[in-house]
Amino acid sequence: MKNITRRGFVKGAAIAPLAVSHLGLGSSGDAQEATSATQATTSATMPAKGADRFDIVVAGGGHNSLVTAAYLSKAGYRCLVLEGRPLLGGGVKTAELMLKGFHDDVCSSAHAFLMDNPMMRNNELRLGDYGLEYIDPDPIFHIPFPDGSYLTQWRDLDRTCEEFAKFSKKDADAYRKMLAEFDAIKPVVMDATFTPIGFGKPLNDVLAGQPRGKLWQRRLAMSAWEIIRDTFEDEHTRVFMLFLSHLASEPADAPGTGRLAYATARQQHSGRPIPKGGSGQLTNALVGFIEAHNGVLLTNKWVERLIIENGKCVGVECSDGSSYRADKAVVSTIHIKHLVDMAARELWGQDFVDGVDTWQAETAMFVTHYATTEAPTFKVAGGSISPCEAGILASSERALRFGYDDASGVVNLKDPPLQIICCSVADPTRAPAGMHTFKVVGWQPYQLKEGPQHWDNIKKEVSDANLKYLRRFSPNLTDDKILAHFIESPLDMERMNPHFWHGSAHAGAQTAAQTGPMRPMPGWAHHNMPIPGLYQTGATTHPGGSVTGGPGRNCATVMLKDFGTSIEEVNKKA
């Protein structure tokens, strides 16, 4: 089966709005998105052939491109954002996927890493003025084990260490030490994350000058499994640490994933905050900011071609025949696998094309959304717990099978690792009174031996198997408690959003071959594309996937410098 193209997606969108089926009384996903879209943008129509002038045209309305547009708008540049779907936000949006009144995060939920972004840390865009409010769930994360025991991460460090000490006092001490060591190096790591490539020393060089910096150079080059295995002695604590290191969908034994071993320590201080009302509230706040600064945002506008004149990108053409021109630059958040098809191949240069051809997806997500009368509930000492987020992982060995399963192209339903996200526990506005909406996330190969199209034949079987396994730990989720469900296979995710290439919701593997200056490829990690006038933002660029807003802010930093100012000067504005 050929990879899905943006052109092919547009042609099929009318007959398969979200390319998934659902049960219940709600309308189709696109209809629900269209309903929400009227709240996300007020700019529904405008002259199609460039009668209105813009400094910047942004192709794609994901959260990173909105962050870039917000900073450029703050700097005084008039921006136009074009989004192919009915609702802005890409993987950061909320819609009624199943039943009216049940607000589901279409992809992302927790925004833990976003809080380290100077955009939020220093309140550079004042998004709270546009309705963005965060909830800080406690506990942070809960993992039940097959033997009936469990480990819970609480916002309070001492309480979390007590959870580790149930299994090993040595491991509790090791966790506390790991947290302290990461805290010492965190400012350096975060500064590198939110600094564009080429705007400062490479992280490895900066670490060389830090106390114990050479140790951190080694740690970051190691695998997450090696660090966790050597730091903790008990299987339960190892499993807990492995699960949280796997949230980026990388095999835990892959070289260069050592940083992921510190994911638990990183979120011990930040928690896993969620926007009140849904993940899409971040998108809505960014939209409000852009509109307040004279920007325009249009939905149902699939960008299909770049307009190139005299070797420079000066605008875009959409699938409906409309075209839009930019006086200064075009910003793309379109996946690089599709971007290279929007202009003649010779304009990109062979190095760039080679980088695109060798780009790899991470392990794909398989998701089932549920509308229920109860939240997932797990047994604990003295009662039960219904956390906002929980994970199920049978053993260390099961975690280490991720890479093999993905490479083999075979669905593995034995003890499937699962992430359970029930934001309505912490945010009752997500569902009608007394009701809940949650999702069960698993990981499976996109490229099945039978071809990715085989997902249409087996996705219900996989979803049912995941629910059956979850019920071993949360037996309250009986059939009578489930009002509706909505399945997204890896193929469905790609159909829903072509930026989720091969079901890759984090926009590509973040292994040693695709991190830092290797993202999206060597020589082109500075957001400038080979075609002059074109910039790239989004999760295919540094620092990569998850909701960090890092690629968006970094891209804005590069563009503002190219335009003769700096992001620091822009941030001085009220």
MORAQUI-V123954 format. One record per pair of residues at least 12 apart in sequence whose ideal C-beta (glycine too) atoms are under 7 Angstrom apart, sorted by the first residue. I is the first residue (numbers start at 1). J is the second residue. D is the distance in Angstrom with one decimal. If there is no record, write none. Layout:
BEGIN
I & J & D
I & J & D
END
This chain:
BEGIN
1 & 451 & 4.6
1 & 452 & 5.6
1 & 453 & 5.2
4 & 494 & 5.4
4 & 495 & 6.5
4 & 498 & 6.0
5 & 338 & 6.4
5 & 341 & 6.8
6 & 302 & 6.6
6 & 304 & 6.7
6 & 338 & 4.8
6 & 498 & 5.1
7 & 304 & 6.4
9 & 495 & 6.7
9 & 498 & 4.9
10 & 302 & 4.8
10 & 319 & 4.8
16 & 495 & 6.6
17 & 29 & 5.4
17 & 30 & 3.4
18 & 30 & 6.2
18 & 496 & 5.2
19 & 492 & 4.9
19 & 495 & 3.5
19 & 496 & 6.0
20 & 486 & 6.3
20 & 487 & 5.6
20 & 488 & 5.5
20 & 492 & 4.6
22 & 97 & 6.6
22 & 98 & 5.5
22 & 484 & 6.4
22 & 485 & 6.7
22 & 486 & 3.9
23 & 484 & 4.8
23 & 485 & 5.7
24 & 98 & 4.9
24 & 99 & 4.9
24 & 371 & 6.5
24 & 483 & 6.1
24 & 484 & 2.8
25 & 99 & 5.7
26 & 96 & 5.8
26 & 97 & 7.0
26 & 98 & 4.8
26 & 99 & 4.5
26 & 100 & 5.9
26 & 484 & 6.8
29 & 95 & 6.7
29 & 97 & 5.6
30 & 86 & 5.8
32 & 95 & 4.7
32 & 96 & 4.4
32 & 97 & 6.4
33 & 85 & 6.3
33 & 86 & 4.1
33 & 87 & 4.0
33 & 95 & 5.1
34 & 86 & 4.2
36 & 87 & 5.3
36 & 95 & 5.4
37 & 86 & 4.6
37 & 87 & 4.6
37 & 299 & 5.2
40 & 87 & 5.9
40 & 88 & 5.0
40 & 283 & 6.7
40 & 284 & 5.7
40 & 287 & 5.5
41 & 88 & 6.3
41 & 287 & 5.8
41 & 297 & 4.3
41 & 299 & 6.2
42 & 291 & 6.4
43 & 296 & 4.5
43 & 297 & 5.5
43 & 298 & 6.1
46 & 296 & 6.4
46 & 298 & 6.9
48 & 322 & 3.9
49 & 323 & 6.5
50 & 323 & 6.5
50 & 324 & 6.3
50 & 325 & 4.9
53 & 327 & 6.4
54 & 78 & 5.2
54 & 79 & 6.5
54 & 80 & 4.3
54 & 324 & 6.9
54 & 326 & 5.7
54 & 327 & 6.9
55 & 77 & 4.0
55 & 78 & 4.9
55 & 79 & 6.9
55 & 326 & 6.6
55 & 327 & 5.1
55 & 328 & 4.6
56 & 69 & 6.9
56 & 72 & 5.4
56 & 77 & 5.4
56 & 79 & 4.5
56 & 326 & 5.7
56 & 328 & 6.0
56 & 329 & 5.7
56 & 331 & 6.2
57 & 80 & 5.0
57 & 82 & 7.0
57 & 315 & 6.0
57 & 316 & 5.9
57 & 324 & 5.1
57 & 326 & 4.0
57 & 330 & 5.1
58 & 79 & 6.1
58 & 80 & 6.7
58 & 81 & 4.4
58 & 82 & 6.7
58 & 331 & 4.5
59 & 82 & 5.8
59 & 303 & 4.1
59 & 316 & 5.4
59 & 330 & 6.6
59 & 331 & 6.9
59 & 332 & 4.7
59 & 333 & 6.7
59 & 334 & 5.6
60 & 83 & 6.5
60 & 303 & 6.9
60 & 332 & 6.6
60 & 333 & 3.6
60 & 334 & 5.3
61 & 81 & 5.2
61 & 83 & 3.2
61 & 88 & 4.1
61 & 89 & 6.6
61 & 90 & 6.6
61 & 297 & 6.6
62 & 89 & 6.7
62 & 90 & 2.9
62 & 91 & 6.7
62 & 333 & 4.8
62 & 499 & 6.7
62 & 538 & 5.8
63 & 89 & 6.1
63 & 90 & 6.1
63 & 92 & 4.1
63 & 282 & 6.2
63 & 283 & 5.9
63 & 286 & 6.9
63 & 547 & 6.5
63 & 549 & 6.5
63 & 552 & 6.9
64 & 333 & 5.9
64 & 537 & 4.9
64 & 538 & 4.7
64 & 539 & 6.6
64 & 549 & 6.5
64 & 551 & 4.6
64 & 552 & 3.6
65 & 81 & 6.8
65 & 331 & 6.2
65 & 333 & 3.8
65 & 537 & 5.3
65 & 538 & 6.3
65 & 552 & 6.6
66 & 81 & 6.8
66 & 283 & 6.5
66 & 286 & 4.0
66 & 287 & 6.8
66 & 290 & 6.8
66 & 552 & 7.0
67 & 119 & 6.6
67 & 286 & 6.5
67 & 549 & 4.7
67 & 552 & 2.8
67 & 553 & 5.7
67 & 556 & 7.0
68 & 331 & 5.7
68 & 537 & 4.8
68 & 552 & 4.6
68 & 555 & 4.7
68 & 556 & 4.7
69 & 81 & 5.5
69 & 290 & 5.3
69 & 295 & 6.3
70 & 125 & 5.6
70 & 286 & 5.3
70 & 289 & 4.9
70 & 290 & 5.6
71 & 553 & 6.7
71 & 556 & 3.6
71 & 567 & 6.4
71 & 570 & 6.3
72 & 556 & 6.0
72 & 559 & 6.6
73 & 290 & 5.1
73 & 293 & 3.7
73 & 294 & 6.9
73 & 295 & 4.9
74 & 293 & 6.1
74 & 570 & 5.5
74 & 573 & 6.2
75 & 560 & 6.0
75 & 565 & 6.5
75 & 570 & 4.5
77 & 328 & 6.7
78 & 294 & 5.4
78 & 295 & 6.6
79 & 290 & 6.2
79 & 295 & 4.3
80 & 296 & 5.0
80 & 324 & 5.8
81 & 290 & 6.9
81 & 295 & 6.9
81 & 297 & 4.4
82 & 298 & 5.5
82 & 301 & 4.1
82 & 303 & 5.6
82 & 316 & 6.9
82 & 318 & 6.6
82 & 324 & 6.7
83 & 298 & 7.0
83 & 299 & 4.9
83 & 301 & 6.3
84 & 301 & 6.3
84 & 302 & 3.8
84 & 303 & 7.0
85 & 299 & 6.6
86 & 299 & 5.4
86 & 300 & 5.9
87 & 299 & 6.8
88 & 283 & 5.5
88 & 287 & 6.0
88 & 297 & 6.3
88 & 299 & 6.4
89 & 280 & 5.4
89 & 283 & 3.5
90 & 497 & 6.4
90 & 499 & 6.2
91 & 107 & 3.7
91 & 108 & 5.2
91 & 497 & 6.9
91 & 505 & 5.9
92 & 108 & 5.1
92 & 279 & 5.3
92 & 280 & 6.4
92 & 282 & 5.6
92 & 283 & 5.2
92 & 547 & 5.9
93 & 106 & 5.0
93 & 279 & 6.8
93 & 280 & 4.0
93 & 283 & 5.7
94 & 106 & 6.8
94 & 278 & 2.9
94 & 279 & 5.6
94 & 280 & 3.5
97 & 369 & 5.5
97 & 486 & 4.8
98 & 369 & 6.3
98 & 371 & 4.7
98 & 484 & 4.0
98 & 485 & 6.9
98 & 486 & 5.1
99 & 371 & 4.9
99 & 483 & 6.3
99 & 484 & 5.2
101 & 431 & 6.6
101 & 432 & 4.6
102 & 371 & 4.4
102 & 431 & 5.1
102 & 435 & 7.0
102 & 437 & 4.5
103 & 278 & 5.0
103 & 430 & 4.8
103 & 437 & 6.7
104 & 369 & 5.1
104 & 437 & 5.4
105 & 278 & 5.8
105 & 279 & 4.3
105 & 423 & 6.7
107 & 505 & 5.6
108 & 279 & 5.0
108 & 547 & 4.8
109 & 274 & 5.9
109 & 279 & 5.5
109 & 421 & 5.0
109 & 423 & 5.8
110 & 272 & 3.9
110 & 273 & 6.8
110 & 274 & 5.8
110 & 389 & 6.9
111 & 273 & 5.7
111 & 274 & 6.8
111 & 275 & 6.6
111 & 282 & 6.7
111 & 547 & 4.8
112 & 267 & 5.0
112 & 270 & 5.1
112 & 271 & 6.7
112 & 272 & 4.7
112 & 273 & 6.5
113 & 546 & 5.3
113 & 547 & 6.7
113 & 548 & 4.4
114 & 547 & 5.2
114 & 548 & 5.7
114 & 549 & 5.5
115 & 270 & 5.1
115 & 273 & 6.5
116 & 190 & 5.0
117 & 194 & 5.8
117 & 548 & 6.0
117 & 549 & 4.8
117 & 550 & 6.1
117 & 553 & 6.2
118 & 194 & 5.9
119 & 549 & 5.5
119 & 553 & 5.5
124 & 571 & 5.0
125 & 289 & 5.7
127 & 285 & 4.1
127 & 286 & 7.0
127 & 289 & 6.6
130 & 285 & 4.0
130 & 288 & 3.6
130 & 289 & 5.5
131 & 281 & 6.5
131 & 284 & 6.4
131 & 285 & 5.6
131 & 288 & 6.8
132 & 275 & 6.2
132 & 281 & 5.7
132 & 282 & 6.1
132 & 285 & 3.8
133 & 275 & 6.9
133 & 276 & 4.5
134 & 273 & 4.3
134 & 274 & 6.9
134 & 275 & 5.9
134 & 276 & 6.8
135 & 273 & 6.5
135 & 274 & 5.4
135 & 276 & 5.3
135 & 426 & 5.2
135 & 427 & 5.4
136 & 271 & 4.9
136 & 273 & 5.1
137 & 271 & 6.9
137 & 272 & 6.5
137 & 274 & 6.7
137 & 388 & 3.8
137 & 426 & 4.2
138 & 154 & 6.2
138 & 155 & 4.5
139 & 152 & 4.9
139 & 153 & 6.1
139 & 154 & 5.0
139 & 387 & 5.2
140 & 153 & 4.5
140 & 154 & 6.7
140 & 155 & 6.3
140 & 267 & 6.2
140 & 271 & 5.3
140 & 272 & 5.4
141 & 153 & 4.5
141 & 244 & 6.6
141 & 272 & 6.9
141 & 387 & 7.0
141 & 389 & 5.2
141 & 390 & 7.0
141 & 391 & 6.7
142 & 378 & 6.4
142 & 385 & 6.1
142 & 387 & 4.2
142 & 390 & 4.5
143 & 240 & 5.2
143 & 243 & 5.9
143 & 390 & 6.6
143 & 391 & 4.9
143 & 393 & 6.8
144 & 378 & 5.0
144 & 392 & 6.7
144 & 473 & 4.6
145 & 236 & 5.8
145 & 239 & 6.9
146 & 394 & 5.6
149 & 236 & 6.3
150 & 378 & 6.8
150 & 380 & 6.1
151 & 163 & 5.0
151 & 164 & 7.0
151 & 236 & 6.0
151 & 237 & 6.9
151 & 240 & 4.7
153 & 264 & 6.7
155 & 271 & 5.7
157 & 268 & 6.2
160 & 268 & 6.7
161 & 175 & 6.2
161 & 176 & 5.6
164 & 237 & 5.6
167 & 234 & 4.2
167 & 236 & 4.6
167 & 237 & 5.6
168 & 233 & 5.6
168 & 234 & 4.1
168 & 237 & 6.2
170 & 233 & 5.9
171 & 232 & 4.8
171 & 233 & 6.0
171 & 234 & 5.3
171 & 237 & 4.4
174 & 231 & 5.2
174 & 232 & 5.8
178 & 231 & 6.4
178 & 262 & 6.9
178 & 265 & 5.2
179 & 265 & 4.5
179 & 268 & 5.6
182 & 262 & 4.8
182 & 265 & 4.5
182 & 266 & 6.5
185 & 210 & 6.7
185 & 216 & 5.7
188 & 206 & 5.6
188 & 207 & 6.7
188 & 210 & 6.1
192 & 206 & 6.7
193 & 543 & 4.6
193 & 550 & 5.7
194 & 550 & 5.4
194 & 553 & 6.3
194 & 554 & 6.8
196 & 526 & 6.2
196 & 527 & 6.5
196 & 554 & 4.2
196 & 557 & 5.2
196 & 558 & 5.1
197 & 516 & 6.7
197 & 517 & 5.1
197 & 525 & 4.1
197 & 526 & 5.3
197 & 542 & 5.4
198 & 526 & 4.9
199 & 557 & 6.8
203 & 516 & 6.8
204 & 217 & 5.8
219 & 258 & 4.7
220 & 258 & 4.9
220 & 259 & 5.5
221 & 255 & 6.8
221 & 256 & 6.1
221 & 258 & 6.4
222 & 258 & 4.1
223 & 252 & 6.6
223 & 253 & 4.9
223 & 254 & 5.8
223 & 255 & 5.7
223 & 257 & 5.3
223 & 258 & 6.3
224 & 245 & 4.2
224 & 252 & 4.6
224 & 257 & 4.5
224 & 258 & 6.0
224 & 260 & 4.4
224 & 261 & 4.1
225 & 242 & 6.9
225 & 252 & 4.4
225 & 253 & 4.4
225 & 400 & 6.6
227 & 258 & 5.4
227 & 261 & 4.0
228 & 241 & 4.6
228 & 242 & 5.8
228 & 245 & 6.8
228 & 261 & 5.3
235 & 396 & 6.4
238 & 396 & 5.3
239 & 393 & 5.2
239 & 395 & 6.4
239 & 396 & 5.9
241 & 261 & 6.7
241 & 264 & 5.7
242 & 393 & 6.6
242 & 396 & 6.1
242 & 399 & 4.5
243 & 391 & 4.4
243 & 393 & 4.5
244 & 263 & 4.9
244 & 264 & 4.5
245 & 260 & 4.1
245 & 261 & 5.2
245 & 263 & 5.3
246 & 399 & 6.3
247 & 263 & 6.4
248 & 260 & 6.0
248 & 506 & 6.0
248 & 510 & 6.0
248 & 545 & 6.7
248 & 546 & 6.7
249 & 362 & 4.3
249 & 363 & 4.5
249 & 365 & 6.8
249 & 443 & 5.9
249 & 506 & 6.0
250 & 362 & 6.0
250 & 509 & 6.6
250 & 510 & 6.1
250 & 511 & 6.5
251 & 402 & 4.5
251 & 403 & 3.5
252 & 399 & 5.3
252 & 400 & 6.4
253 & 400 & 5.5
253 & 403 & 6.7
254 & 403 & 6.6
254 & 511 & 5.2
255 & 512 & 5.6
256 & 511 & 5.4
256 & 512 & 3.2
256 & 515 & 6.7
257 & 511 & 6.8
272 & 389 & 6.1
274 & 423 & 5.2
274 & 426 & 6.5
274 & 427 & 6.4
276 & 427 & 5.7
276 & 429 & 6.6
277 & 429 & 5.5
278 & 430 & 6.6
301 & 318 & 4.9
302 & 318 & 5.7
302 & 319 & 4.2
303 & 316 & 4.8
303 & 318 & 5.7
303 & 334 & 6.6
304 & 317 & 5.8
304 & 318 & 6.0
304 & 319 & 4.8
304 & 342 & 7.0
305 & 317 & 4.3
305 & 342 & 5.3
306 & 330 & 6.9
306 & 342 & 4.7
306 & 343 & 4.6
306 & 534 & 6.9
307 & 323 & 6.5
307 & 325 & 6.8
308 & 343 & 5.6
308 & 347 & 6.5
308 & 531 & 6.7
311 & 532 & 6.5
312 & 532 & 4.6
312 & 533 & 4.3
313 & 330 & 4.8
313 & 531 & 5.0
313 & 532 & 7.0
313 & 533 & 4.1
313 & 534 & 4.0
314 & 326 & 6.4
314 & 533 & 6.3
315 & 330 & 6.6
316 & 330 & 6.3
328 & 563 & 6.9
329 & 533 & 5.5
329 & 535 & 5.9
329 & 559 & 6.5
330 & 533 & 6.1
330 & 534 & 5.2
331 & 535 & 4.9
331 & 537 & 5.9
331 & 555 & 6.9
332 & 534 & 6.4
332 & 536 & 5.3
333 & 537 & 5.2
333 & 538 & 3.8
335 & 498 & 6.5
335 & 499 & 4.7
335 & 501 & 5.0
335 & 507 & 7.0
335 & 540 & 6.2
336 & 356 & 5.1
336 & 359 & 6.4
336 & 520 & 5.1
336 & 540 & 5.3
337 & 356 & 6.2
337 & 359 & 6.4
337 & 501 & 5.1
338 & 498 & 6.0
340 & 353 & 6.3
340 & 356 & 5.2
343 & 531 & 6.2
347 & 530 & 6.9
347 & 531 & 5.3
348 & 530 & 5.0
348 & 531 & 7.0
349 & 530 & 4.8
351 & 523 & 5.9
352 & 521 & 6.7
352 & 524 & 5.9
352 & 530 & 4.9
355 & 520 & 6.3
355 & 521 & 2.6
355 & 524 & 6.7
359 & 508 & 6.1
359 & 520 & 6.7
360 & 508 & 6.5
360 & 509 & 4.7
360 & 514 & 6.7
361 & 446 & 6.6
361 & 501 & 6.0
361 & 502 & 3.9
361 & 503 & 7.0
361 & 504 & 3.6
361 & 508 & 5.9
361 & 509 & 6.5
362 & 504 & 5.5
362 & 506 & 5.5
362 & 508 & 6.3
362 & 509 & 4.4
362 & 510 & 6.9
363 & 402 & 5.9
363 & 406 & 4.9
363 & 443 & 4.7
364 & 443 & 6.8
364 & 444 & 6.2
364 & 445 & 6.7
364 & 446 & 4.2
364 & 490 & 3.5
364 & 502 & 6.3
364 & 503 & 3.0
364 & 504 & 6.3
365 & 441 & 5.8
365 & 443 & 6.2
365 & 490 & 6.7
365 & 493 & 6.4
365 & 503 & 6.2
365 & 505 & 5.2
366 & 442 & 4.5
366 & 443 & 6.7
366 & 444 & 4.7
366 & 462 & 6.1
366 & 489 & 5.9
366 & 490 & 6.2
367 & 439 & 5.6
367 & 441 & 5.2
367 & 488 & 4.4
368 & 439 & 6.6
368 & 440 & 5.0
368 & 463 & 4.5
368 & 466 & 6.5
368 & 485 & 5.7
368 & 487 & 5.2
369 & 437 & 6.9
369 & 439 & 4.7
369 & 485 & 6.4
369 & 486 & 4.2
370 & 437 & 6.9
370 & 438 & 5.5
370 & 439 & 7.0
370 & 482 & 5.9
370 & 485 & 5.1
371 & 435 & 6.9
371 & 437 & 5.4
371 & 483 & 4.5
371 & 484 & 4.4
372 & 435 & 6.9
372 & 436 & 5.1
372 & 438 & 7.0
372 & 477 & 7.0
372 & 481 & 5.1
372 & 482 & 5.4
372 & 483 & 6.2
373 & 435 & 6.0
373 & 481 & 5.0
373 & 483 & 6.8
374 & 436 & 6.5
374 & 476 & 5.6
374 & 481 & 4.9
375 & 422 & 4.9
375 & 424 & 6.8
375 & 425 & 5.1
375 & 436 & 4.5
375 & 438 & 6.7
376 & 390 & 6.7
376 & 420 & 5.3
376 & 422 & 5.7
376 & 438 & 6.2
376 & 474 & 4.3
376 & 477 & 6.1
377 & 474 & 5.7
377 & 476 & 4.8
378 & 390 & 6.5
378 & 473 & 5.9
378 & 474 & 5.7
386 & 425 & 5.3
387 & 425 & 6.9
388 & 422 & 6.1
388 & 423 & 6.0
388 & 425 & 5.1
388 & 426 & 4.6
389 & 420 & 7.0
389 & 421 & 5.4
390 & 420 & 4.5
391 & 418 & 6.9
391 & 419 & 5.2
392 & 417 & 6.5
392 & 418 & 4.6
392 & 470 & 6.9
392 & 473 & 5.9
393 & 417 & 4.8
394 & 415 & 3.8
398 & 415 & 5.6
398 & 417 & 6.4
399 & 417 & 6.8
402 & 443 & 6.7
405 & 445 & 6.4
406 & 445 & 4.9
409 & 445 & 5.0
409 & 447 & 5.4
409 & 448 & 5.1
409 & 449 & 4.4
410 & 449 & 6.3
411 & 444 & 5.5
411 & 458 & 6.7
411 & 462 & 6.1
413 & 462 & 6.7
413 & 465 & 4.4
415 & 469 & 6.9
416 & 442 & 5.2
416 & 465 & 6.7
416 & 466 & 5.6
416 & 469 & 5.6
417 & 442 & 6.8
417 & 443 & 6.7
418 & 440 & 5.6
418 & 441 & 6.7
418 & 442 & 5.4
418 & 466 & 6.0
418 & 469 & 6.8
418 & 470 & 6.0
419 & 441 & 4.2
420 & 438 & 6.4
420 & 440 & 5.6
420 & 470 & 6.7
421 & 438 & 6.1
421 & 439 & 5.3
421 & 441 & 6.8
422 & 436 & 6.0
422 & 438 & 3.6
424 & 436 & 4.4
424 & 437 & 5.3
424 & 438 & 7.0
440 & 466 & 5.4
440 & 467 & 6.9
440 & 470 & 6.1
442 & 466 & 5.3
444 & 462 & 6.7
444 & 490 & 6.3
446 & 490 & 4.1
446 & 491 & 6.9
446 & 502 & 4.3
446 & 503 & 4.3
452 & 491 & 4.9
453 & 491 & 6.9
455 & 489 & 4.0
455 & 490 & 6.3
455 & 491 & 4.2
459 & 487 & 5.3
459 & 489 & 4.1
460 & 487 & 6.7
463 & 487 & 4.9
490 & 503 & 2.8
491 & 503 & 6.8
493 & 505 & 6.4
506 & 539 & 6.2
506 & 544 & 6.9
506 & 545 & 2.7
506 & 546 & 6.1
507 & 538 & 6.5
507 & 539 & 3.2
507 & 540 & 4.8
507 & 544 & 6.8
507 & 545 & 5.0
508 & 540 & 5.8
510 & 544 & 4.9
510 & 545 & 6.6
515 & 544 & 6.8
516 & 542 & 6.0
519 & 540 & 6.9
519 & 541 & 5.9
519 & 542 & 4.9
519 & 544 & 6.0
520 & 540 & 4.7
520 & 541 & 5.9
525 & 541 & 7.0
525 & 542 & 5.5
526 & 558 & 6.1
527 & 541 & 6.2
527 & 554 & 6.6
527 & 555 & 4.5
527 & 558 & 4.5
528 & 558 & 6.8
535 & 555 & 5.8
535 & 559 & 5.8
537 & 551 & 5.2
537 & 552 & 5.4
537 & 555 & 3.8
538 & 551 & 5.6
539 & 551 & 6.2
541 & 555 & 6.9
542 & 554 & 6.3
END
